[in-house]
């Protein structure tokens, strides 16, 4: 049994910790890997998704939360939505948590109630909120530059979507280590994390984070289509 008096320090290979009241949890960078490894245990159909050229319809699937129109009228910042999604996907839930968070979920099945889909099932999540609630960076480019520097081990890529600076990295596997007071590794475990892209609209000082277990190429197409 572990001695309760023994001190352990948890050392994770993680992205930059972002401070900010309500948005910390949803906007904080996902843990990034020490090195890319195989992703065979993530369903192939998820990593094999391909985006389509137009919005699909999935009227038979249940939707939950508020209406998108209501959220857009209530939120004090613009709520951009993707014009391109994987085949069969559509908006399945929309929620606004005042004063500074909007969360949208896109899927080809239910995301609420029994048998609800999750990120590992292929759900794509979009979170939006003001830039100044998550960073002290003066603008989107400065914010993105900081993240690119911090995520070198995560194969991070910088983008520019019609003047909107962005940064993202592919789904992968990271390693967490428990290190004792003598600096010795006493336990390690691996965890998977989804592909993620942060897009900043400097004209409105709003950040949009897209997350999903899909190829980064697909997530990039979705992010580029935000309008």
C-alpha positions as a Markdown table, in Angstrom:
| # | Residue | x | y | z |
|---|---|---|---|---|
| 1 | Unk | 0.0 | 0.0 | 0.0 |
| 2 | Unk | 1.3 | 3.5 | -0.8 |
| 3 | Unk | 2.6 | 5.4 | 2.2 |
| 4 | Unk | 0.4 | 8.4 | 2.7 |
| 5 | Unk | 3.4 | 10.5 | 3.9 |
| 6 | Unk | 5.2 | 9.9 | 0.6 |
| 7 | Unk | 4.8 | 12.8 | -1.8 |
| 8 | Unk | 4.2 | 12.2 | -5.4 |
| 9 | Unk | 4.4 | 14.7 | -8.2 |
| 10 | Unk | 2.2 | 14.0 | -11.3 |
| 11 | Unk | 4.1 | 15.0 | -14.4 |
| 12 | Unk | 2.1 | 15.0 | -17.6 |
| 13 | Unk | 3.1 | 15.8 | -21.1 |
| 14 | Unk | 0.5 | 18.6 | -21.4 |
| 15 | Unk | -0.3 | 21.7 | -23.3 |
| 16 | Unk | -0.2 | 25.2 | -21.9 |
| 17 | Unk | -2.6 | 25.8 | -18.9 |
| 18 | Unk | -5.0 | 28.6 | -19.8 |
| 19 | Unk | -6.4 | 30.7 | -17.0 |
| 20 | Unk | -10.0 | 32.0 | -17.3 |
| 21 | Unk | -13.1 | 31.6 | -15.2 |
| 22 | Unk | -15.7 | 29.5 | -16.8 |
| 23 | Unk | -13.9 | 28.8 | -20.0 |
| 24 | Unk | -10.8 | 27.2 | -18.5 |
| 25 | Unk | -12.0 | 23.7 | -18.7 |
| 26 | Unk | -13.4 | 23.8 | -22.2 |
| 27 | Unk | -10.8 | 25.9 | -23.8 |
| 28 | Unk | -7.7 | 24.6 | -22.0 |
| 29 | Unk | -5.4 | 22.8 | -24.4 |
| 30 | Unk | -5.8 | 19.1 | -24.4 |
| 31 | Unk | -2.8 | 17.0 | -23.2 |
| 32 | Unk | -0.3 | 16.6 | -26.0 |
| 33 | Unk | 1.9 | 13.6 | -26.7 |
| 34 | Unk | 5.6 | 12.9 | -26.1 |
| 35 | Unk | 5.6 | 11.2 | -29.4 |
| 36 | Unk | 3.0 | 9.9 | -31.9 |
| 37 | Unk | 2.0 | 6.3 | -31.5 |
| 38 | Unk | -0.5 | 4.0 | -33.0 |
| 39 | Unk | -4.2 | 4.8 | -32.7 |
| 40 | Unk | -5.6 | 1.3 | -33.6 |
| 41 | Unk | -7.9 | 1.2 | -30.6 |
| 42 | Unk | -9.9 | 4.2 | -31.8 |
| 43 | Unk | -12.6 | 3.0 | -34.2 |
| 44 | Unk | -11.4 | 3.1 | -37.8 |
| 45 | Unk | -14.7 | 4.6 | -38.9 |
| 46 | Unk | -14.1 | 7.6 | -36.7 |
| 47 | Unk | -10.6 | 8.4 | -37.9 |
| 48 | Unk | -11.7 | 7.6 | -41.5 |
| 49 | Unk | -14.4 | 10.2 | -41.7 |
| 50 | Unk | -14.4 | 12.5 | -44.8 |
| 51 | Unk | -16.1 | 15.8 | -44.9 |
| 52 | Unk | -18.7 | 16.6 | -47.5 |
| 53 | Unk | -19.3 | 19.7 | -49.6 |
| 54 | Unk | -22.6 | 20.7 | -48.2 |
| 55 | Unk | -24.6 | 20.4 | -45.0 |
| 56 | Unk | -26.3 | 17.1 | -44.6 |
| 57 | Unk | -29.7 | 16.5 | -43.0 |
| 58 | Unk | -30.4 | 14.0 | -40.2 |
| 59 | Unk | -33.9 | 14.8 | -39.2 |
| 60 | Unk | -34.5 | 11.4 | -37.7 |
| 61 | Unk | -31.9 | 11.9 | -34.9 |
| 62 | Unk | -32.9 | 13.6 | -31.7 |
| 63 | Unk | -31.7 | 17.1 | -30.9 |
| 64 | Unk | -31.5 | 18.7 | -27.5 |
| 65 | Unk | -30.6 | 22.0 | -25.7 |
| 66 | Unk | -31.6 | 25.4 | -26.9 |
| 67 | Unk | -32.3 | 26.5 | -30.5 |
| 68 | Unk | -29.4 | 27.9 | -32.4 |
| 69 | Unk | -31.4 | 31.0 | -33.1 |
| 70 | Unk | -32.0 | 31.6 | -29.4 |
| 71 | Unk | -28.4 | 31.2 | -28.5 |
| 72 | Unk | -27.2 | 33.5 | -31.3 |
| 73 | Unk | -29.6 | 36.2 | -30.0 |
| 74 | Unk | -28.5 | 35.7 | -26.3 |
| 75 | Unk | -24.8 | 35.3 | -26.6 |
| 76 | Unk | -22.8 | 38.7 | -26.4 |
| 77 | Unk | -20.4 | 37.4 | -29.1 |
| 78 | Unk | -20.9 | 36.0 | -32.6 |
| 79 | Unk | -21.6 | 32.3 | -32.8 |
| 80 | Unk | -20.1 | 31.0 | -36.0 |
| 81 | Unk | -21.1 | 27.6 | -37.3 |
| 82 | Unk | -19.5 | 25.2 | -39.8 |
| 83 | Unk | -20.8 | 25.2 | -43.4 |
| 84 | Unk | -19.1 | 21.8 | -44.0 |
| 85 | Unk | -19.5 | 18.6 | -42.0 |
| 86 | Unk | -18.8 | 14.9 | -42.4 |
| 87 | Unk | -21.5 | 13.0 | -44.4 |
| 88 | Unk | -24.7 | 12.5 | -42.3 |
| 89 | Unk | -23.7 | 15.0 | -39.6 |
| 90 | Unk | -25.9 | 17.9 | -38.4 |
| 91 | Unk | -26.3 | 20.0 | -35.3 |
| 92 | Unk | -27.5 | 17.8 | -32.4 |
| 93 | Unk | -27.2 | 20.0 | -29.3 |
| 94 | Unk | -26.7 | 23.7 | -28.5 |
| 95 | Unk | -26.2 | 25.3 | -25.1 |
| 96 | Unk | -25.3 | 28.7 | -23.9 |
| 97 | Unk | -23.8 | 29.2 | -20.4 |
| 98 | Unk | -23.9 | 32.9 | -19.6 |
| 99 | Unk | -21.9 | 35.0 | -19.8 |
| 100 | Unk | -19.2 | 33.6 | -22.0 |
| 101 | Unk | -19.6 | 30.0 | -23.3 |
| 102 | Unk | -21.5 | 28.4 | -26.2 |
| 103 | Unk | -21.2 | 24.7 | -26.9 |
| 104 | Unk | -22.5 | 23.0 | -30.0 |
| 105 | Unk | -22.3 | 19.3 | -30.8 |
| 106 | Unk | -22.5 | 17.7 | -34.3 |
| 107 | Unk | -23.1 | 14.0 | -34.9 |
| 108 | Unk | -25.0 | 11.6 | -37.1 |
| 109 | Unk | -27.0 | 10.2 | -34.2 |
| 110 | Unk | -28.2 | 11.3 | -30.8 |
| 111 | Unk | -26.0 | 13.2 | -28.3 |
| 112 | Unk | -28.6 | 13.3 | -25.5 |
| 113 | Unk | -30.6 | 10.8 | -23.5 |
| 114 | Unk | -29.9 | 7.1 | -23.5 |
| 115 | Unk | -27.2 | 5.7 | -25.8 |
| 116 | Unk | -26.0 | 9.3 | -26.4 |
| 117 | Unk | -22.9 | 9.6 | -28.6 |
| 118 | Unk | -19.6 | 11.0 | -27.2 |
| 119 | Unk | -16.4 | 12.3 | -28.7 |
| 120 | Unk | -15.0 | 8.8 | -28.9 |
| 121 | Unk | -18.1 | 7.8 | -30.9 |
| 122 | Unk | -17.4 | 10.6 | -33.5 |
| 123 | Unk | -19.2 | 13.6 | -32.0 |
| 124 | Unk | -17.6 | 16.9 | -33.1 |
| 125 | Unk | -17.7 | 19.7 | -30.5 |
| 126 | Unk | -17.5 | 23.4 | -31.1 |
| 127 | Unk | -17.0 | 25.7 | -28.1 |
| 128 | Unk | -17.0 | 29.5 | -28.5 |
| 129 | Unk | -16.2 | 32.4 | -26.2 |
| 130 | Unk | -14.3 | 35.7 | -25.8 |
| 131 | Unk | -10.6 | 35.7 | -26.2 |
| 132 | Unk | -10.0 | 37.8 | -23.1 |
| 133 | Unk | -11.6 | 35.2 | -20.8 |
| 134 | Unk | -8.9 | 32.6 | -21.6 |
| 135 | Unk | -5.7 | 34.5 | -22.2 |
| 136 | Unk | -3.8 | 37.7 | -21.7 |
| 137 | Unk | -2.6 | 37.7 | -25.3 |
| 138 | Unk | -3.4 | 40.9 | -27.0 |
| 139 | Unk | -4.7 | 39.3 | -30.2 |
| 140 | Unk | -5.4 | 36.0 | -31.9 |
| 141 | Unk | -2.0 | 35.8 | -33.6 |
| 142 | Unk | -0.1 | 36.3 | -30.3 |
| 143 | Unk | -2.3 | 33.6 | -28.8 |
| 144 | Unk | -1.7 | 31.2 | -31.6 |
| 145 | Unk | 2.0 | 31.8 | -31.6 |
| 146 | Unk | 2.2 | 30.9 | -28.0 |
| 147 | Unk | 0.3 | 27.6 | -28.5 |
| 148 | Unk | 2.4 | 26.7 | -31.5 |
| 149 | Unk | 5.6 | 27.1 | -29.4 |
| 150 | Unk | 4.1 | 25.1 | -26.6 |
| 151 | Unk | 2.8 | 22.2 | -28.7 |
| 152 | Unk | 5.9 | 21.4 | -30.8 |
| 153 | Unk | 5.8 | 17.7 | -29.5 |
| 154 | Unk | 2.2 | 17.5 | -30.6 |
| 155 | Unk | 2.9 | 18.1 | -34.2 |
| 156 | Unk | 1.0 | 21.4 | -34.0 |
| 157 | Unk | 0.2 | 23.2 | -37.2 |
| 158 | Unk | -0.5 | 26.9 | -37.6 |
| 159 | Unk | -3.3 | 28.0 | -40.0 |
| 160 | Unk | -4.8 | 31.1 | -41.4 |
| 161 | Unk | -8.5 | 30.8 | -42.4 |
| 162 | Unk | -9.3 | 34.0 | -44.4 |
| 163 | Unk | -7.5 | 36.2 | -41.9 |
| 164 | Unk | -8.4 | 34.2 | -38.8 |
| 165 | Unk | -5.2 | 32.8 | -37.1 |
| 166 | Unk | -5.6 | 29.2 | -36.0 |
| 167 | Unk | -3.6 | 26.3 | -34.5 |
| 168 | Unk | -4.3 | 22.6 | -34.2 |
| 169 | Unk | -2.9 | 19.1 | -33.7 |
| 170 | Unk | -4.0 | 15.6 | -34.7 |
| 171 | Unk | -5.5 | 12.9 | -32.5 |
| 172 | Unk | -2.8 | 10.9 | -30.7 |
| 173 | Unk | -1.6 | 9.1 | -27.6 |
| 174 | Unk | 0.1 | 10.8 | -24.7 |
| 175 | Unk | 2.0 | 9.4 | -21.7 |
| 176 | Unk | 1.5 | 10.5 | -18.1 |
| 177 | Unk | 4.1 | 9.7 | -15.5 |
| 178 | Unk | 3.9 | 9.6 | -11.7 |
| 179 | Unk | 7.3 | 10.7 | -10.3 |
| 180 | Unk | 8.3 | 10.4 | -6.6 |
| 181 | Unk | 10.2 | 12.8 | -4.4 |
| 182 | Unk | 13.5 | 11.3 | -5.6 |
| 183 | Unk | 12.7 | 11.9 | -9.2 |
| 184 | Unk | 12.0 | 8.2 | -10.0 |
| 185 | Unk | 9.1 | 7.2 | -12.3 |
| 186 | Unk | 6.8 | 5.0 | -10.2 |
| 187 | Unk | 3.9 | 4.7 | -12.6 |
| 188 | Unk | 3.1 | 5.4 | -16.2 |
| 189 | Unk | -0.1 | 5.2 | -18.3 |
| 190 | Unk | -1.1 | 6.2 | -21.8 |
| 191 | Unk | -4.2 | 8.2 | -22.7 |
| 192 | Unk | -5.7 | 9.2 | -26.0 |
| 193 | Unk | -6.7 | 12.7 | -27.0 |
| 194 | Unk | -8.8 | 14.1 | -29.9 |
| 195 | Unk | -7.8 | 16.3 | -32.7 |
| 196 | Unk | -8.3 | 19.9 | -31.8 |
| 197 | Unk | -8.2 | 23.3 | -33.6 |
| 198 | Unk | -8.4 | 26.8 | -32.1 |
| 199 | Unk | -9.6 | 29.6 | -34.4 |
| 200 | Unk | -9.5 | 33.2 | -33.4 |
| 201 | Unk | -11.6 | 35.9 | -35.1 |
| 202 | Unk | -9.8 | 39.1 | -34.2 |
| 203 | Unk | -12.6 | 41.3 | -35.6 |
| 204 | Unk | -14.8 | 40.2 | -32.7 |
| 205 | Unk | -12.1 | 38.9 | -30.3 |
| 206 | Unk | -13.8 | 35.5 | -30.2 |
| 207 | Unk | -12.2 | 32.0 | -30.0 |
| 208 | Unk | -13.7 | 28.9 | -31.5 |
| 209 | Unk | -12.4 | 25.5 | -30.5 |
| 210 | Unk | -13.2 | 22.4 | -32.6 |
| 211 | Unk | -12.6 | 19.0 | -31.2 |
| 212 | Unk | -13.2 | 15.5 | -32.5 |
| 213 | Unk | -11.7 | 12.0 | -33.1 |
| 214 | Unk | -11.4 | 12.6 | -36.8 |
| 215 | Unk | -8.5 | 13.2 | -39.1 |
| 216 | Unk | -7.0 | 16.7 | -38.6 |
| 217 | Unk | -7.5 | 17.2 | -42.4 |
| 218 | Unk | -11.2 | 16.9 | -41.9 |
| 219 | Unk | -11.3 | 19.1 | -38.8 |
| 220 | Unk | -9.3 | 21.7 | -40.8 |
| 221 | Unk | -12.0 | 21.7 | -43.5 |
| 222 | Unk | -14.7 | 22.2 | -40.9 |
| 223 | Unk | -12.8 | 25.0 | -39.2 |
| 224 | Unk | -12.2 | 26.8 | -42.4 |
| 225 | Unk | -15.9 | 26.7 | -43.1 |
| 226 | Unk | -16.9 | 28.6 | -40.0 |
| 227 | Unk | -19.2 | 31.5 | -40.8 |
